[in-house]
Amino acid sequence: MAPLAGQWETLSEPHKRKWVALATNFPRLPPAEQAKMHGRMAEWIALSPSQRTEARLNFGETQQFSGDEKKAKWEAYQALPPEEKRKLAASAVAKPPSTAAAIRPVPSEKLASVPRSVGSEAKPARIVLASPPEAGASAPAQAPAPAGNSR
């Protein structure tokens, strides 16, 4: 669980339970498998939340294939020359945007304009900060009362 220590407080309760369940089998794993698990935990925790979501979705999609099918597809991909891999990556289905797109552009006359301040004079501060007390002063300086609101 050491690779998760820095992020533990940010994990949801279901994710914490899942990691604890995985950790119960950890002592029974051979040292090579323990090292592999630690490495994968570190990789997982380094992913952003959106990357983790994408990984979960990809995992769900691959569950429709048997182990032999997955292995055959992976080996076929690995056997491709680098140029073919680039072509496949370029032709991959584009990911949907993470935000909703406008159906059509909004006309500029429908957009609100931001009022500009008139004149170069600055408005008085709404919050007046008290100056630090001088050395030797027995009572703290009183901040002036805020100006009234003229609504």
Secondary structure as UniProt FT lines:
FT   HELIX           2..4
FT   TURN            5..7
FT   HELIX           8..10
FT   HELIX           13..25
FT   HELIX           26..28
FT   HELIX           31..46
FT   HELIX           49..62
FT   TURN            63..64
FT   HELIX           67..79
FT   HELIX           82..91
FT   HELIX           108..110
FT   TURN            135..136
//
